[in-house]
C-alpha cells in the first residue's frame, strides 16, 4: 500500500482544502476526535513539535506526533507516544482511504492522503492530544482542517516562493492562516514585516498572542539554560540536541506548553526530563565519529546560517567537507552565501525526488562561491568519496535537503 500512497506524489503539490475536507467528512471527521496543537513556520517546526510531544508523553498523556517529511520510512511521520504507526495499521488506513478516493475524478495529493491516515490513526488510538506540524504554508495546508487548542508560528523567511508568494509579508499571511478565532497563538521572533502580518491576523481573529522577547525568552546553551515564560521561571534546563538555536526552539515549546497548562497540566520534572529526552534525527546529527560525519537538514538561507554557526561553535577544530543537494524552490544563492563554502571542499549531488535542483545546475551556482567544488551522481557516491579524502582535521557535513538526509541515513 506504500506504493499506492507514494504514487500520489505524481499529483505534485496542490494547496487547497476541498479534497481533504470531503475525504475527512466521508470518514467521519476523525480530526475532531482529539485535542491538537498546530505548528507552522519556516524553521524549527520539527524540533519544537518533538520537544512538546516529549514533555507531554513524560507528563503521562497519550500523545500523537505528525511531522514531515520522513527520512527513511513513511511510518516515521505518524507516531503515538514515540512509536511509529505499524505497517499493519498503515496498510489498514490506506485501504480505507483508497476505497473512497478511487471513485473520485481527481485523487487527493500524497500529503492530503497521509494527513487523513494520521488523523484516522490518532482517532483510533484515542490519543489525548496530537502535535501536528504543517506541511507547507498553513492557510491551505492539509493539516489546517483541525481545530487546535493552540497555534504556534516559529518564524518566517522566504521559502517555497512559487507556492506561498515572493515576499516575507505574503508568506507570513499564508502561515498565519493557522490562527483560529479566539485560540491562543505563540509567535517566535521573526522579521518585523512578518510579525506585523501575524499580529494583525491574530487581532482580527481575537486570538491572544504570546510573543518571544515580550512574553517569554531563554538564555544559555543546550547544556544549561534558563527560560522565563511570563512569571514562570525554569532554571538549569538542558537538551541533548546540538546548537544554540535549539534553546530558542525549546523556549517556544515551553511557551506553548505553559499556554495550555490548565488543560494539560505537567510537572517541572516532566518538562525538564521531556526536553532532555527529545531527539530528532537529521538535525546536527552525528552519525559517525571516525571520520566525523554530521547530517543536518538545513535547506534554506536562515537554516544555512544556523548550521554554519553550529559548526563554528561546536566543531571549530574541524574544517568541513560539504555534501550538498537542494530542492529547486529554494533561494540557492543565499543558501551558499550563508553557509560560506568559500574555503571548504564541496561535493554537489542531488536527492532522488522530482523537486530536486539538478546537480548540473546546482554545481554551476556553487562554483560562484567556491573553487574547490566537484559533482557526483548521488549521495552514496559522494559519501564514499568524501570518506576517502577526509583528513583528521576535517569533518563531513551532509546538508541542503531533508530528502538528501533521508538517503544518507539509510547508508549508515
N, C-alpha and C positions, 0 to 999 in steps of 0.2 A: 504493500500500500504506500510505502515511502515513495515508490516510483511514480505513482499517480499524483501524489501531492507535489513532488518535485517537478512533474511535467507542467504543473500550473504556472511555473516560473516563466514559461514561454509567453504568458499573457503580459509579462512585464509589470510595471508599476502603474496603478490607476487609482488616483486619490479621489474617491467619492464613497458615500456610505450606503447607497440604496441597496446594493447586493448583499452586504453583510447584515444590514437590518432585516432584510427579507429572510435571509437564512436563519438568523437568530430567532425571528418570530416563529418560523416553521418548526424550530427545535425547542420552543417553549421559553425563550429568553433566559438561558442559563446564567447570563451575566448579572441578572437581578437577584441571584440566589446567594450572593456572598458580598461582604463589605470589601472595599478596594481602595487602594492608593494609586494615583495615576502620575507617572513621572515623564516629563518631556524636557527638551533642552538639547544643546549641541554636543556638549561633552559631559562626562561624568554620570550619565544615566545608569549605566550598568553597575558601577561601583556603589552609587547611592542606593539603588534598588537592593543590591546584595547586603549592604550594611543594615538597611531597615528590616529585611527579611530575617537576617541572622539574629537581630535583637528580639524580634517578635517570636521567633522559634524558641530562643532561650527563655523568654518570658512565659512559655507554655502554650502559645497559640498555634493552632494548625494553620500553617502559612503557605500560600501559593506564591510562586515567583515566575513571572513570564518575562523573558528577555530575548533579544535578538542582536545579531544573527547567531546561529550556533557555530561552534568552531569545528567539531568533528561529527557529532551525531545530532540528528534532528531533535531527539528527545531531551537534549540539554535545555531547550527553550522553555520547557514546561516542567516545573519542579514543585513538589509538595514536601515541606519540611526537609528540603535539601536533596530529596531523591527524585531523579528524573522520571518522567512518565514511562511506564513499562512498554515494551514492544506490543504486548497483547492489547493494552488499553489504547495505545496509539492507533493500532490497526482497527480496533472496535469503533472508535470515534470517527476515524477516516471513512470507514464503510458507511457510517451513519450520514456523514456529510455528503459523500459521493452519491448515495442513493437518492438524495434530494436534488443536487445540482445537475445530475445527468439529464434531468428533464428540462433544464434551462437552455435558452438560446445562447446566453452569454455566461460562461463559467466565472466563478469568483477568481480572484488572484490567489497566488500561493499564500501571501501573508494574510489575506482575509480568511482562507480556509484553516490555516494553522491557528489563527486567533480564535476562531469558533471552536476548534478542537480543545484549545486551552480552557475556554470558558466551560465547555462540557465536562472536562476532567475536573476542574475546580468545583463545579456544582456536584458532581458525582462523589467527590472526596469529602464533601460537606466541610470545606475549609472555613476557618473563622475569618480570614482576611486574605486578599490577594494583592500582591505588589506587582503592578502592571507597567512595563516600560513601553513607551511609544515607539513605533517602528520608524516612521518618517513624518516629520512635521508635528501635527497634533490635531488641527481642526478637522481634517478629512482622513485622519488615520483610522484604520480598522479598530484600534483599541478605544477610540473615542465614542464607543457605544455603551460604556459603563457609566454609572453614576457614583463617582467616588466620594469618600468621606474627606479626602484631602487631595489636592493637586500640588505638584512640585514642578517648577521650571528652573533648571540648573543654571543655565547661561545661554547666551545667544551669540552666534557668529555666522559668517557666511558659509553655507553648505547646501548641497542639493539645490543649487540656484535654478536649475531647469524646472524644478517642481514647486519650489517654495518662494521664488522671487529673487531678484538680484540685489536687494538692499537688506541691511540689518533690520530696518523697520518692517519690511514685508515679511521677513522670516519670523520676526517677533510676533506679528499678527497671526501667522499660521500656528505657531507654537502656543500662543496664548488662547487658542481655541479649546484647550483642555480645561480652562477655567469654567466652573459651573456656578450657577446662580446660588449665592449665599454659602458656598463651600469654600473653606479657607485655602489659600494658596501660599506656599513657601517659595520665595524667589531668591536665587543665588545672585551674587554680584555679577553685573554684566555692563555692557555699554549703555550710556545714558539714553541714547536714542531707542534702544530696545527696552530699557526699563520704563521709559515713558509710555510706550505702547502697552506693555504688560499691565502697568498700574492703571492706565485708563480703562483697559478691558475689565480689570478687577473692580474698579469703581462702577462701571456700567452694570456689572453683574452683582453688585453689592456683596462682593466676596472679601472677607478680611484678608489682609496681606501680612506676611511675616517675612521681613526683608533682611538679607545678610548685610551686616555692617550697622544696621539700625536696630534690629531686634535680636540679633544673635551674631556671634563670631567665635573663632577658635584661634589659639596661639600655641606654638610649639612645633615639634616634629612628630613623625609617626611613632617614635619610641616613647614619647611622653608629651602630651599636650592637654590643655585645659579648654573647656568650651562653656560659654555663657549664653543661655537662652532666656532672655528677659531676666527674671530674678533668680532663675535656677542656674547653679554653677556646678559643673562636673570637673573634677581635678584628676590628674595623673591617669589619663586615658592613654591607650596605646593600640597600635594597629600592626598587623603582620604585612599589610600591603606597603610597598615601597613608594616613596615620593611625597613631598610636602603638599602637593595638590590633593592627596588623599585625606589630609587633615581638613581641608576645605570641604571636600565631599562628605566627610564624616559629620562635620558641623551642620550641613544641610540635612543629612539624615536625622541627626539628633533634634533639630528644629521641627522636622516633620513628626517625629515620634512624640515630642512634647506637646505638639498641637492636638494630637488625637489621644492623649494620655487618659482623659476622662473615660473614653470608650474602651481603650485598650491599655489598662494600667501595666506598668513594668517597674521592677526594682532597679536601683543603681547598679546592683550586681549583674542583672540581666543585660543592662546597657553596656557596661564595661566589658563583660565577657563576650557578648554578642559582637561588638565591634572588633574585639581582638580575634575572634574566631573567623571573621569574614574573609573570604578569599575568592578572587575571581581570576581565572586563567586568561593569559594574553595581555595582561597589564603589568608592565615591568616584571615579567615572569621569567625568573632564572631557571632554565631547563637543563643547563649543563654548566659544570664548574671548571672542567678541563677539556677543551677550552671553555672559557666563559661565554655562554650564549644567552641572550636576552630576547624575549618576544614581547613586543608592545604594539597594541592596536592603534597607535597614533595614526590618524588618517585625514586630518585637516590642519590648517596652519596653527591654530591655537594649541592643539594637542602635540604638534611637532615641536613647538616652543617648550612645552612642558617636558617632553621627552629629552630634549637637549639639556634642559636644566637638571633633570634627574641624573643623566649620565655625567654631567659636570660635578654634581654634588656627591653622588654615591659611588661613582666609578671613575674618579678623577685620575687615577694612576693608569688607566687603560685608554688606548686610542681605539675608537670604534671602526669596525668594518661594517658598513651598512648593506643590507639586502632589502631592496625596496620594490614594492608593487603597489599601485594606487588605482582606485576607480576613476573613470574618466570624468565624473561630475564634480571632482574636487578642484580647489584652487591649487594646482600642482606647483606653479612657480613660487607662490608664497609658502607652500609646504617646504620646498627645498631651501628657500631663504631662511626660514625659521629653524629648520633642522641644522643648518650650517654644515653642509657636507664638503666645504671647500678644501679642507685638509685631510679628508677621510677617503679611504678606499671604498668605492661604492659599486655594488653589483645590482643592475637593473633587471627585473624579471616581471612576470605577470601572474595574477591569480586565474584559476580556471573558472571564470564567470563572465557572462556576456558583457557586463558593465565595466570590465577592467579597461584601463588605458593600455592600448597595445604597447608592448615592450619597446618597439622601434620608436614610437612617438615619445614615450617616456624617456628613453635613452637620449634622444635629441635634446629634450628640455634639460635633463640632468647635466649634459655636457656644458651648459652655460654656467653651472655652479661648481663643477669640479673637473679637473683634468685627469684625475685618477678614476676612471669610470669604465666599466665594461658591461656587456649584456649577456644574459643567459636565458635559456628557454623556459625554465620552471624553477620553483623554489628548491626542489630537491637537488637539482644540479648545482644551483647557487650555493646551497649549504655545503655540499660535498667539496666544492672548490674552495670556499672560504675556510673550511677546516684544514685544507691542505696548505694554505698560505698564512694562516693566522700565527702570529708570534706571541711570546709570553707576555708582552706588554700591550696586547690587543684583545679586544672582545668582539664578538659578532652580534650585531643588533638587527633583528628582522622586524620591519615595520611597514606602514603605509596603508594596510587594509586588514580588517579582522578576517576577511576571507583568506588572505595570504597566510595569516597567523594560524588559521584552522588547518591549512595544508601543511604548515610547518610542524604543528603539534603532532600530527599523525605520523611524522617521520621519527620523532624522538620516543 
